[in-house]
Amino acid sequence: MSHLLGLELRREAPPLLGPLLSPFPLPSGSWHRQMLRSSLRFPITNSAGAPRKAAGRMNILAPVRRDRVLAELPQCLRKEAALHVHKDFHPRVTCACQEHRTGTVGRFKISKVIVVGDLSVGKTCLINRFCKDTFDKNYKATIGVDFEMERFEVLGVPFSLQLWDTAGQERFKCIASTYYRGAQAIIIVFNLNDVASLEHTKQWLADALKENDPSSVLLFLVGSKKDLSTPAQYALMEKDALKVAQEMKTVQRLPSPGVLCHLHSPRA
Ligand SMILES: Nc1nc2c(ncn2[C@@H]2O[C@H](COP(=O)(O)OP(=O)(O)OP(=O)(O)O)[C@@H](O)[C@H]2O)c(=O)[nH]1
């Protein structure tokens, strides 16, 4: 059983699904393996069942998972919080949303999220729980970076969320940091049972912000492994984490003092 505490560092934070303005190079990774698997499972056939050539541009995207289609937003994700419905939002993005061009491979418009934090704090587990609803108790260190892609549909608008899982090991920091640029959200993970990992989140944030615009990126501070801490330990750590969150907000120079807490309890 594990529990996660996330502290969002903006008061009026939009959902994590803001579309990206600049295209990314197509990386190789598990998403492509997934796409390959899904295309093998659903071969294109003619009426006789024989494989046929796709006419024109072939859509190689896997279908959006049913639980990723949000016809109605939950109350906590108010419509006003959605970036693309803001009146004064960037016209290119608004236009792309209206034309449903936000998730195409050709233009590769995606939202990029980077997940950083100390070695073994649970970054990979967090992403795996979100994307695959799995938990692996065996530790396999991330080498450099890995990534997952999740497709969403919010109020009829397609979004692609790209989650970059970076290595916490010092020797891979150089490689991992080259993937920080162009993030819409930074998730900084610490272990609720390890004060040092919370302290180090400031340095992780500083490194990530070197490559991103501090005023526009969304920050999330996430504590992992709650199942391994006692209620007293947790309460103490939560207090410290809130202090760190406030400090981070100062670094980001956000005008509002609001800090939003997300409590997430993934199943064992
Ligand atoms: N009990 C418990 N164990 C967890 C939790 N999250 C992660 N772990 C374990 O902690 C270890 C490290 O998890 P990872 O997700 O691989 O950690 P990481 O931050 O990606 O590590 P690096 O790739 O080295 O940076 C694994 O053995 C996980 O099973 C949790 O919430 N509860």
The ligand as a Gaussian input file, in Angstrom:
#p B3LYP/6-31G(d) Opt

LIG

0 1
 N        6.545000       0.530000       0.179000
 C        6.643000       1.316000      -0.877000
 N        7.656000       1.114000      -1.731000
 C        7.750000       1.934000      -2.786000
 C        6.816000       2.978000      -3.042000
 N        7.186000       3.600000      -4.161000
 C        8.296000       2.991000      -4.594000
 N        8.651000       1.980000      -3.778000
 C        9.824000       1.081000      -3.902000
 O       11.009000       1.864000      -3.885000
 C       11.980000       1.326000      -4.785000
 C       12.405000       2.373000      -5.770000
 O       11.306000       2.741000      -6.597000
 P       11.520000       3.381000      -8.041000
 O       10.195000       3.833000      -8.510000
 O       12.265000       2.478000      -8.920000
 O       12.453000       4.622000      -7.673000
 P       13.047000       5.747000      -8.659000
 O       12.901000       7.033000      -7.965000
 O       12.458000       5.639000     -10.008000
 O       14.595000       5.319000      -8.674000
 P       15.723000       5.745000      -9.756000
 O       15.282000       5.235000     -11.084000
 O       16.978000       5.094000      -9.298000
 O       15.865000       7.222000      -9.704000
 C       11.330000       0.105000      -5.441000
 O       11.770000      -1.048000      -4.767000
 C        9.838000       0.322000      -5.214000
 O        9.140000      -0.883000      -5.116000
 C        5.735000       3.160000      -2.112000
 O        4.871000       4.053000      -2.224000
 N        5.710000       2.286000      -1.056000

